[in-house]
Amino acid sequence: MTLWNSKEIAEATDGKVTSDFEVTGLSIDTRSLKKGDLFIALKDVRDGHDFIPAAMEAGAGGVLGETAPEDTPAVTTEDSATALEDLGVYARDNRKALRIGVTGSVGKTSVKDALHVMFSAFGKTHKSIKSFNNHFGVPITLATIPKDAKFAVLEMGMNHAGEMSGLSKLAKPQIAIINNVVGAHLAHFENVEGIADAKAEIIDGMDAGDILILNGDNEHTPRIRQKTQSANLRVMTFGHSETDDVFISGSQTRADGGGLTCRIGSADIDVTLNVLGEHWFMNAAACLAMAHAADLDLQKAAEALAHIVPAPGRGDTHALSIDGKSITLIDESYNANPTSMRAAFSAVALRPGRKLALLGDMYELGADELALHRALAEPLVEAGFERVFMAGECMRMLMGALPQSMRAGWSSKPQTLLTKLKGELREGDVVLIKGSNASG
C-alpha cells in the first residue's frame, strides 16, 4: 500500500519535486532500508546525502533531502531534519488513528509493545519500531502511520529537561501514559523529582479533555497530577489502591507467567499473562487503563493481553544446549537501571533451577552510581542467585558487596567472562544476562 506520494511529501514539507514517485515505507538508514522506502537524507554523525546512491541501489522509491543527484526521484527541501518533522506533523493531522503516547522511566517499550498487541484486537494498529522514541524516532513513527490505521502507539523518551515537551508537541497524544518515575537518567537531573517534572512535560502537547494515565503506586504521581490541573486533562490511575480507576484486587504468579484481577468500575476483569515477573501485573493494569480510556471492550482487551511476548533483550527466554547441558537463558541485555534490575531478579526467582547472572554496568545514574550498583547485592541474595559474574567498572562495587560464595568473577568487558561462565554451567541452570545497552 502506498504510504506517501511525491505530491503529498512536497505539500507536507514545502519541497520541490524532481519527478513523481510513490513510496511504501520510510528509512533514514541504508542498512535497514526496504525496497520501496522513502530515504530521508539526514545530517547527523554522517551526512545522509552521501548515501543516496546506495539507497537507490537498495531499491528506495525516492529521496527526501536538501539535494539529490541528477535523475533521482526526489523531493528537495531546505533542511532534511525539519522536513522529517513536517512529514510527521502532516501525517498526525491527516491520519485518523487515535494517538497513544507512552513514556516512563522503565518498561515503556514493553508497555508500548503490549498496547500494540491489545489494540490490534480492535483494529489496525501502528507502533514505534524498536525504541524509536527520540527527536528522529517520534517523527518517523508519525510519518509511517498507515492511512487505514485505527490506533497509533508512540513511545517517547527523554534524558534531559525540555526534550519530552518537544516530542509531545510534535505527537499531540490524545491519550498518554506515564508508566512510572524512578531513578533512571539521574546523571542529567538533580534528583528524581526532576525526572518526574521532565516526564510530566508530556502534558505540553495534549489538549483540554485529553486523558493522562498515571501509576497510582508511584510516589511522584501526586506531583505530576498537580501539573495536569491547568491543562484541564482527565486523569486516570492504575495500581493497588481501591481509589485507582484500575484497581489490582488480586494476583498470582507462576513459573511461566501469572494472572491478575482488576476492578474497573463495578466490573472485575481477569487477565492471564504468559510473561514472567510481577512488574507485568502493573503493565497489564496500565494496558487495561488505556483500554478503559479508549472506551474499548474490557473483556476483549484482557483476553488479548494473554498474547504478549517479551521483546528481544527484554526478558525473552531461550532454551539452549551448551556442552551437552540444557540451560535456560533469560535475555535482559537491552538496558538496565536499579528498578529494572530488581524486577529481573524477582522474575528469575520464580523459575526452578540454579540461578546465575552476568551483569553489566548501569549507565546515567549520576553521583550515586557506585552506591546503586552496590545496593544490588541484597536483592540478588533474596532472589536466590548462587553465582554472579560482573562486567564494568561500576560493577566492581557489587563484587565487594556480595557474599564470597556468589562472586563468580569480574572483568572490564562482559565478553571476557563467557568462557568462565560456560565452565560453571550445570544441567538445568537458569542464566540471566542484564546490563545497560552501552555496557555491551
C-alpha positions in Angstrom: 0.0 0.0 0.0 1.3 3.5 -0.9 2.3 5.4 2.2 3.3 8.7 0.5 3.5 10.1 -3.0 5.8 12.9 -4.1 3.0 15.4 -4.3 2.0 14.8 -0.6 5.6 14.9 0.5 6.1 18.2 -1.2 2.9 19.6 0.2 3.9 18.5 3.7 7.5 19.8 3.6 7.1 22.8 1.2 9.6 21.0 -1.0 10.2 20.7 -4.8 9.5 17.5 -6.8 12.2 16.4 -9.3 10.0 13.6 -10.7 6.8 11.9 -9.5 7.1 8.8 -7.3 5.3 6.7 -4.6 6.8 5.0 -1.5 5.5 2.3 0.8 7.8 3.0 3.8 10.4 5.3 5.2 14.1 4.9 6.2 17.0 7.0 7.4 19.5 4.2 7.3 20.5 2.3 4.1 21.4 -0.7 6.2 17.8 -1.3 7.1 16.1 0.3 4.0 13.5 -1.9 2.3 12.5 -1.8 -1.3 10.1 1.0 -1.9 11.1 3.1 1.1 11.5 6.9 1.1 15.1 7.5 2.0 15.5 10.7 4.1 19.0 12.1 3.9 19.7 13.5 7.4 22.8 15.2 8.6 23.9 13.7 11.9 27.2 11.9 12.7 27.4 11.2 8.9 25.8 13.2 6.1 22.9 11.0 4.7 23.3 12.7 1.3 26.5 10.7 0.8 24.4 7.6 0.9 21.7 8.5 -1.6 23.3 6.4 -4.4 23.4 3.4 -2.1 19.8 3.9 -1.1 18.7 4.0 -4.7 20.7 0.9 -5.4 19.0 -0.9 -2.5 15.6 -0.1 -4.0 14.5 3.1 -2.5 11.3 4.5 -4.1 12.5 8.1 -3.7 14.5 10.6 -1.7 13.8 13.4 0.6 16.9 15.7 1.1 18.4 19.1 0.7 20.0 18.0 -2.6 19.7 14.9 -4.8 21.8 13.5 -7.7 20.5 14.2 -11.2 17.8 11.8 -12.4 17.0 10.7 -8.8 13.3 10.8 -8.0 13.3 13.2 -5.0 11.7 16.0 -3.1 14.2 18.6 -2.1 13.9 21.0 0.9 16.0 23.5 2.8 16.5 21.3 5.9 16.1 17.5 6.0 15.5 17.2 9.7 12.8 19.9 9.6 11.3 18.1 6.6 11.1 14.9 8.6 9.2 16.7 11.4 6.9 18.2 8.8 6.1 14.8 7.4 5.2 13.6 10.9 3.0 16.6 11.6 1.2 16.2 8.2 0.6 12.6 9.0 -0.6 13.4 12.5 -3.1 15.9 11.2 -4.3 13.8 8.2 -4.5 10.3 9.6 -7.5 9.1 11.6 -5.6 6.9 14.0 -6.1 7.5 17.7 -2.7 8.7 19.0 -1.4 6.9 22.2 1.7 8.4 23.9 3.8 6.1 26.1 6.6 7.2 28.4 8.1 6.3 31.8 11.4 5.6 33.5 11.4 1.9 33.0 9.3 -0.5 30.9 7.9 1.9 28.4 9.0 -0.2 25.4 7.4 -3.3 27.0 4.2 -1.3 27.6 4.2 0.1 24.1 4.5 -3.4 22.7 1.8 -4.8 25.0 -0.5 -1.9 23.9 0.1 -2.8 20.3 -1.0 -6.4 21.0 -4.1 -5.2 22.8 -5.2 -2.5 20.4 -4.6 -4.9 17.4 -7.5 -6.9 18.7 -9.7 -3.9 17.8 -8.3 -2.7 14.5 -5.1 -2.0 12.6 -2.5 -0.7 15.0 0.8 1.1 14.3 3.6 1.4 16.8 7.1 2.8 17.2 9.6 0.2 16.0 12.3 -0.9 18.4 12.9 2.1 20.7 12.3 4.9 18.2 11.4 7.4 20.9 13.7 10.5 20.3 13.7 13.6 18.0 14.2 11.3 15.0 12.2 8.3 16.2 8.9 10.1 17.0 8.5 11.9 13.7 9.5 8.7 11.9 6.7 6.9 13.8 4.2 9.6 12.9 5.2 9.7 9.3 4.8 5.9 8.9 1.2 5.8 10.3 -0.7 3.9 7.6 -3.7 5.7 6.1 -6.1 3.0 7.3 -4.7 2.6 10.9 -7.2 2.9 13.7 -4.6 3.3 16.5 -1.0 4.6 16.7 1.1 3.8 19.8 4.0 6.2 20.1 6.9 5.7 22.6 8.5 8.9 23.8 11.8 9.0 25.8 14.0 11.7 27.3 17.2 12.1 29.2 17.1 15.9 29.8 14.6 18.6 30.7 12.7 20.1 27.8 13.1 17.0 25.5 9.7 15.5 26.3 7.9 18.8 25.8 9.1 19.0 22.2 8.2 15.4 21.4 4.7 15.7 22.9 4.0 18.9 21.0 5.0 17.0 17.9 3.0 13.9 18.6 0.0 15.6 20.3 -1.1 12.3 22.1 -4.9 12.1 22.7 -4.3 9.5 25.5 -0.9 9.3 27.2 0.6 7.2 30.0 3.5 7.9 32.3 4.1 4.3 33.3 6.4 5.1 36.3 9.0 7.5 37.6 12.2 6.1 39.1 15.9 7.0 39.2 16.9 6.5 35.6 19.0 9.1 33.7 19.9 10.7 37.1 23.2 11.9 35.5 21.2 14.6 33.8 19.0 15.6 36.8 19.5 16.8 40.3 17.0 14.3 41.8 14.1 12.0 40.9 11.6 14.9 41.3 13.4 16.5 38.3 12.8 13.3 36.3 9.1 13.4 37.3 8.9 17.0 36.1 10.5 16.1 32.8 8.2 13.2 32.3 5.2 15.5 33.1 6.2 17.6 30.0 4.1 15.1 28.0 1.2 17.3 29.1 2.6 20.1 27.0 1.3 18.6 23.7 -2.1 17.5 25.0 -5.4 19.4 24.6 -8.0 20.0 27.2 -10.2 16.9 27.7 -7.4 14.5 26.6 -6.6 11.7 29.1 -3.4 11.2 31.1 -2.9 7.8 32.8 -0.7 7.6 35.8 0.8 5.0 38.1 -1.2 5.1 41.3 1.5 3.2 43.2 4.3 5.7 42.3 5.2 8.3 44.9 5.7 11.0 42.3 2.2 10.7 40.8 0.6 13.5 43.1 3.3 15.9 41.8 2.5 15.1 38.2 -1.2 15.1 38.8 -1.0 18.7 40.2 0.6 19.8 36.9 -2.4 18.5 34.9 -4.9 20.9 36.5 -4.0 23.9 34.4 -4.1 21.8 31.3 -7.7 20.6 32.0 -6.8 17.0 31.3 -8.7 14.0 32.5 -6.6 11.8 34.8 -6.9 8.1 35.4 -4.7 5.9 37.6 -3.9 2.2 37.9 -2.4 0.4 40.9 -3.1 -1.5 44.1 -5.4 1.0 45.8 -9.2 0.8 45.7 -9.1 4.5 44.8 -7.4 3.7 41.5 -9.5 3.7 38.3 -8.0 0.3 37.5 -7.5 -1.5 40.9 -5.4 -4.7 41.0 -7.5 -6.6 43.5 -5.6 -9.8 43.3 -2.7 -11.5 41.5 -1.0 -14.9 41.3 2.4 -15.8 39.9 3.6 -18.9 38.1 6.9 -20.0 36.8 5.8 -19.1 33.2 3.6 -16.1 33.9 0.7 -15.3 36.2 -2.7 -13.8 36.4 -4.4 -10.8 38.0 -7.9 -9.4 38.6 -8.6 -5.7 38.0 -11.7 -3.9 39.3 -12.8 -1.2 36.8 -15.9 0.5 37.9 -18.2 -2.3 39.0 -16.6 -5.0 36.8 -13.9 -7.5 37.8 -11.7 -8.3 34.8 -9.4 -11.3 34.9 -6.1 -11.3 32.9 -3.9 -14.3 32.1 -0.3 -13.4 31.4 2.3 -15.6 29.7 5.2 -13.3 30.5 7.3 -13.6 33.7 7.6 -11.1 36.5 5.4 -9.3 39.0 6.2 -6.0 37.1 3.9 -7.3 34.3 0.9 -7.1 36.6 1.3 -3.3 36.6 2.0 -3.3 32.9 -1.2 -5.2 32.3 -3.2 -2.9 34.5 -1.7 0.1 32.6 -3.0 -1.5 29.4 -6.5 -2.0 30.8 -6.5 1.6 31.9 -5.7 2.6 28.3 -8.5 0.3 27.0 -10.9 1.9 29.5 -9.8 5.4 28.4 -10.3 4.5 24.8 -13.8 3.1 25.6 -12.9 -0.4 24.4 -14.5 -3.7 25.4 -12.5 -4.5 28.6 -13.0 -8.3 28.5 -11.8 -8.4 24.9 -8.8 -6.3 25.8 -7.9 -8.6 28.7 -8.1 -11.7 26.5 -5.7 -10.0 24.0 -3.1 -9.5 26.8 -2.6 -13.2 27.0 -0.8 -13.0 23.7 2.0 -10.7 25.0 5.6 -12.0 24.5 8.8 -10.2 25.7 10.7 -8.2 23.1 14.3 -9.3 22.3 16.6 -8.3 25.1 13.7 -7.5 27.4 13.2 -10.8 29.1 12.8 -13.2 26.2 13.7 -16.8 27.1 15.9 -19.2 25.2 16.4 -23.0 25.8 20.0 -23.7 25.0 22.3 -26.7 24.9 25.9 -25.8 25.8 28.5 -28.5 26.0 25.7 -31.1 26.3 24.0 -29.2 29.2 20.4 -27.9 28.9 20.1 -24.4 30.3 17.6 -21.5 30.2 18.9 -18.1 29.2 16.9 -15.0 30.2 18.0 -12.2 27.8 17.6 -8.8 29.6 20.6 -7.3 27.7 18.8 -4.4 26.2 19.0 -2.0 29.1 19.2 -1.7 32.9 18.7 0.6 35.8 18.2 -0.2 39.6 14.5 -0.7 39.3 14.6 -3.0 36.2 17.5 -5.0 37.7 15.4 -5.8 40.8 12.4 -6.7 38.6 14.5 -9.1 36.6 15.9 -10.7 39.7 12.4 -11.2 41.1 11.2 -12.7 37.8 14.1 -15.2 37.6 13.5 -16.2 41.3 10.2 -17.7 40.2 11.9 -20.2 37.9 13.1 -23.6 39.1 16.8 -24.4 38.8 20.2 -23.0 40.0 20.4 -19.3 39.2 23.4 -17.5 37.7 23.7 -13.9 36.5 26.0 -12.0 34.2 25.5 -8.3 34.9 26.9 -5.2 33.1 27.2 -1.7 34.3 24.1 0.5 34.7 24.6 3.9 33.0 23.5 7.5 33.5 22.9 7.1 37.3 24.8 10.2 38.4 26.7 10.9 41.6 25.3 7.8 43.4 26.1 5.3 40.7 28.6 3.3 42.8 26.2 3.0 45.7 23.4 2.0 43.4 25.5 -0.8 42.0 26.5 -2.0 45.5 22.8 -2.0 46.5 22.1 -4.8 44.1 23.7 -7.3 46.4 20.7 -7.7 48.7 18.1 -8.3 46.0 20.4 -10.9 44.3 20.7 -12.8 47.6 17.0 -12.6 48.2 16.3 -13.9 44.7 18.4 -17.0 45.3 21.2 -16.4 42.8 24.2 -18.7 43.5 26.8 -17.2 41.2 27.2 -13.7 39.8 29.5 -12.6 37.0 30.1 -8.9 36.8 31.4 -6.7 34.0 32.3 -3.0 34.0 34.0 -0.5 36.4 30.9 0.2 38.5 30.2 -3.5 39.0 33.4 -3.7 41.0 31.3 -2.2 43.8 28.8 -5.0 43.6 31.6 -7.6 43.7 32.7 -6.4 47.1 29.2 -6.3 48.5 28.3 -9.9 47.5 28.9 -12.9 49.8 32.2 -14.6 48.8 30.4 -17.7 47.5 28.4 -15.7 45.0 31.4 -13.9 43.4 32.0 -15.8 40.2 34.2 -13.3 38.5 34.7 -9.7 37.3 36.1 -8.2 34.1 36.1 -4.8 32.4 34.1 -6.3 29.5 31.4 -9.0 29.6 32.7 -11.0 26.6 35.8 -11.9 28.5 33.7 -13.7 31.1 31.9 -16.0 28.8 34.5 -18.8 28.9 34.4 -18.8 32.7 30.6 -18.7 32.7 30.4 -21.7 30.4 32.8 -23.6 32.6 30.5 -23.2 35.6 27.3 -24.3 33.9 25.3 -27.3 35.1 22.4 -29.1 33.7 19.2 -27.2 34.4 20.8 -23.8 35.2 18.9 -20.5 34.6 21.2 -17.7 33.4 20.2 -14.0 33.5 22.2 -11.6 31.3 21.4 -7.9 32.0 23.1 -4.5 31.7 22.7 -1.1 30.1 22.8 -1.2 26.3 26.2 0.7 26.3 27.8 -2.0 28.5 27.9 -4.4 25.6 
